[in-house]
Amino acid sequence: MKKLILAIVLFIPLVILADIVELKDGRMVDLRSDGTYEFLESGKASGLVFSLSQKHDSYYMDTKKDAFGKEKIRAFIGCWFDVTVENNLDFPIVLDTFRLSTNVKLGDGWQTSVSYSGNDEPIRPKGTQFYSGEWMRFLTIQDSIVVDKMPSSSEKIGLIRKYGCQKFKGSRLSVVLKEIEYLVPDGTPPINLEKTVSVRSSDFLDFTVR
């Protein structure tokens, strides 16, 4: 009887904390109730692994007159992220574009996602490629505020602390699967992005795939 019970237990899929499961290749994945998921650090890395390399505050000023000729000063403040992609596939791949999206609530019409474009260089098997968010500065995840006068240096620091990268701490940033465009060598079998793309966790925010 003990042997029978042990055999049944061994063939039950491993589930930890109800929403964390172990895949056949040894990876651990956290399945969220909102449809997103995250591959955990345990287990071997496979597929395409996205990680946040660095974050940067973004800040610039703009002056514009309104319909009545009064000059308005706007501060555009946000955050942009550098991304590294690791290729653990058995073939090279070119990432044409991919997009990151935040769940932070920003002002109407302002960026809640940012698109990255590749440089047509393939990522070799077991290789990595760095994507600088600086090139996407005009698509920075950002908001804007109207101020009465040009901020002083100390006021600028205060605004950046309030509306820059710090605003995104603890939020969710996701790699959007349907926004990934790629090229692979002729004859390569179709890629199932849901099974191929994963992320490395970030201490700063909740980095996921959706």
C-alpha positions as CSV (number, residue, x, y, z in Angstrom):
1,M,0.0,0.0,0.0
2,K,2.8,2.4,0.9
3,K,4.5,1.7,-2.5
4,L,1.2,2.4,-4.3
5,I,0.7,5.8,-2.5
6,L,4.3,6.8,-3.2
7,A,3.9,6.0,-6.9
8,I,0.8,8.1,-7.2
9,V,2.5,11.0,-5.5
10,L,5.5,10.8,-7.7
11,F,3.4,11.2,-10.9
12,I,1.3,14.2,-9.7
13,P,2.6,17.4,-11.3
14,L,4.5,19.4,-8.8
15,V,2.6,22.5,-7.7
16,I,3.9,24.9,-5.1
17,L,1.8,27.7,-3.5
18,A,-1.1,26.7,-5.9
19,D,0.1,28.9,-8.8
20,I,3.8,27.9,-9.2
21,V,4.4,24.9,-11.3
22,E,7.5,23.0,-12.5
23,L,7.8,22.3,-16.2
24,K,9.3,19.2,-17.8
25,D,12.5,21.0,-18.6
26,G,13.0,22.0,-14.9
27,R,11.9,25.6,-15.1
28,M,9.6,27.0,-12.5
29,V,6.8,29.3,-13.6
30,D,4.5,31.5,-11.6
31,L,1.0,31.6,-13.1
32,R,-0.9,34.8,-12.2
33,S,-4.7,35.0,-12.0
34,D,-4.7,38.0,-14.4
35,G,-3.3,35.9,-17.2
36,T,0.4,37.0,-16.9
37,Y,3.2,34.6,-15.9
38,E,6.8,34.7,-14.8
39,F,9.6,32.2,-15.1
40,L,11.4,31.9,-11.8
41,E,15.2,31.7,-11.3
42,S,15.2,28.0,-10.4
43,G,15.7,25.6,-13.2
44,K,17.8,26.0,-16.4
45,A,17.3,29.0,-18.6
46,S,15.8,28.3,-22.0
47,G,14.2,30.1,-24.9
48,L,14.4,33.9,-25.1
49,V,15.1,35.5,-21.8
50,F,14.4,39.2,-21.3
51,S,16.0,41.1,-18.4
52,L,16.1,44.8,-17.4
53,S,19.7,45.9,-17.5
54,Q,19.3,49.5,-16.2
55,K,16.7,52.2,-15.7
56,H,17.1,55.9,-16.3
57,D,15.1,59.0,-15.4
58,S,13.9,61.1,-18.3
59,Y,13.3,64.9,-18.0
60,Y,12.9,67.8,-20.4
61,M,11.0,71.1,-20.5
62,D,8.8,72.5,-23.2
63,T,7.2,76.0,-23.5
64,K,4.1,76.7,-25.6
65,K,1.6,79.5,-25.8
66,D,-2.1,78.6,-25.3
67,A,-5.0,79.9,-27.3
68,F,-4.9,83.2,-25.4
69,G,-1.2,83.8,-25.8
70,K,-0.3,82.8,-22.3
71,E,3.0,80.8,-22.1
72,K,2.7,77.4,-20.6
73,I,5.6,75.4,-19.2
74,R,5.4,71.6,-19.2
75,A,7.8,69.2,-17.6
76,F,7.9,65.8,-19.4
77,I,9.2,63.3,-16.8
78,G,9.4,59.6,-17.1
79,C,11.6,56.5,-17.1
80,W,13.3,54.4,-19.8
81,F,14.7,51.0,-19.5
82,D,17.7,49.2,-21.1
83,V,16.9,45.6,-21.9
84,T,19.1,42.5,-22.5
85,V,17.9,39.5,-24.4
86,E,19.5,36.1,-24.0
87,N,19.1,33.5,-26.7
88,N,19.0,29.9,-25.4
89,L,17.5,28.5,-28.6
90,D,19.4,26.2,-30.9
91,F,19.4,28.7,-33.8
92,P,20.0,32.4,-34.3
93,I,17.2,34.9,-34.2
94,V,16.7,38.6,-35.1
95,L,14.3,40.6,-33.0
96,D,12.9,43.2,-35.2
97,T,10.7,44.8,-32.6
98,F,9.3,44.2,-29.1
99,R,7.3,46.3,-26.7
100,L,7.2,46.8,-22.9
101,S,4.0,48.0,-21.2
102,T,3.4,49.4,-17.7
103,N,0.3,49.2,-15.5
104,V,1.1,52.6,-14.0
105,K,-1.8,55.0,-14.5
106,L,-0.6,58.1,-16.4
107,G,-2.3,61.2,-17.8
108,D,-4.6,60.8,-20.8
109,G,-2.7,60.4,-24.1
110,W,0.7,59.7,-22.5
111,Q,2.9,56.7,-23.1
112,T,2.2,53.6,-21.1
113,S,4.3,51.4,-23.4
114,V,7.5,51.7,-25.3
115,S,8.6,49.9,-28.5
116,Y,12.2,48.7,-29.1
117,S,13.7,48.1,-32.6
118,G,16.5,45.7,-33.3
119,N,19.6,46.5,-35.4
120,D,19.2,43.5,-37.8
121,E,22.0,41.7,-36.0
122,P,21.1,38.1,-35.1
123,I,21.4,36.9,-31.6
124,R,23.5,33.7,-31.8
125,P,22.7,30.6,-29.8
126,K,23.8,31.1,-26.2
127,G,24.5,34.8,-27.0
128,T,23.0,38.0,-25.7
129,Q,22.0,41.4,-27.2
130,F,21.7,44.7,-25.5
131,Y,18.8,47.1,-26.4
132,S,19.3,50.7,-25.2
133,G,16.2,52.5,-24.1
134,E,18.0,55.7,-24.9
135,W,17.3,55.3,-28.6
136,M,13.6,55.2,-27.8
137,R,13.7,58.4,-25.7
138,F,10.8,59.9,-27.6
139,L,8.7,56.9,-26.6
140,T,9.7,57.1,-23.0
141,I,7.1,55.8,-20.6
142,Q,6.2,59.2,-19.3
143,D,3.7,61.7,-18.0
144,S,3.7,65.5,-18.1
145,I,2.8,68.3,-15.6
146,V,2.3,72.0,-16.1
147,V,4.3,74.4,-14.0
148,D,4.1,78.2,-13.5
149,K,7.8,78.9,-13.9
150,M,11.0,77.2,-14.9
151,P,11.9,74.8,-12.1
152,S,15.1,75.5,-10.1
153,S,17.8,72.7,-9.8
154,S,16.4,71.6,-6.5
155,E,12.8,71.7,-7.8
156,K,13.9,69.6,-10.8
157,I,15.4,67.0,-8.5
158,G,12.1,66.9,-6.6
159,L,10.0,66.5,-9.7
160,I,12.3,63.6,-11.0
161,R,12.1,61.8,-7.7
162,K,8.3,62.1,-7.7
163,Y,7.5,61.4,-11.4
164,G,10.6,59.6,-12.7
165,C,11.6,56.0,-12.3
166,Q,10.7,56.1,-8.7
167,K,7.0,56.3,-9.8
168,F,7.3,52.9,-11.3
169,K,8.9,51.1,-8.3
170,G,6.8,48.1,-7.4
171,S,4.6,48.4,-10.5
172,R,4.3,45.9,-13.3
173,L,6.2,46.0,-16.5
174,S,5.4,43.4,-19.2
175,V,6.9,42.1,-22.4
176,V,3.9,42.0,-24.8
177,L,4.0,38.7,-26.7
178,K,1.8,39.8,-29.6
179,E,4.1,42.8,-30.2
180,I,7.2,40.7,-30.8
181,E,8.3,40.6,-34.4
182,Y,11.3,38.3,-35.3
183,L,13.2,36.6,-38.1
184,V,14.7,33.1,-38.0
185,P,16.7,31.1,-40.6
186,D,14.8,29.4,-43.4
187,G,13.6,25.9,-42.5
188,T,13.3,26.8,-38.7
189,P,10.1,25.3,-37.2
190,P,7.5,27.9,-36.1
191,I,8.1,29.4,-32.6
192,N,5.5,29.3,-29.9
193,L,6.2,32.6,-28.2
194,E,4.2,31.7,-25.1
195,K,6.5,28.7,-24.5
196,T,9.7,30.5,-25.7
197,V,9.7,33.9,-24.0
198,S,10.5,34.4,-20.3
199,V,11.9,37.2,-18.1
200,R,14.4,37.4,-15.3
201,S,12.9,38.9,-12.1
202,S,13.7,42.5,-11.1
203,D,14.2,43.8,-7.6
204,F,12.8,47.2,-8.7
205,L,9.4,46.2,-10.2
206,D,7.3,43.2,-11.3
207,F,8.7,42.1,-14.7
208,T,6.4,39.7,-16.5
209,V,5.2,38.4,-19.8
210,R,1.7,38.9,-21.1
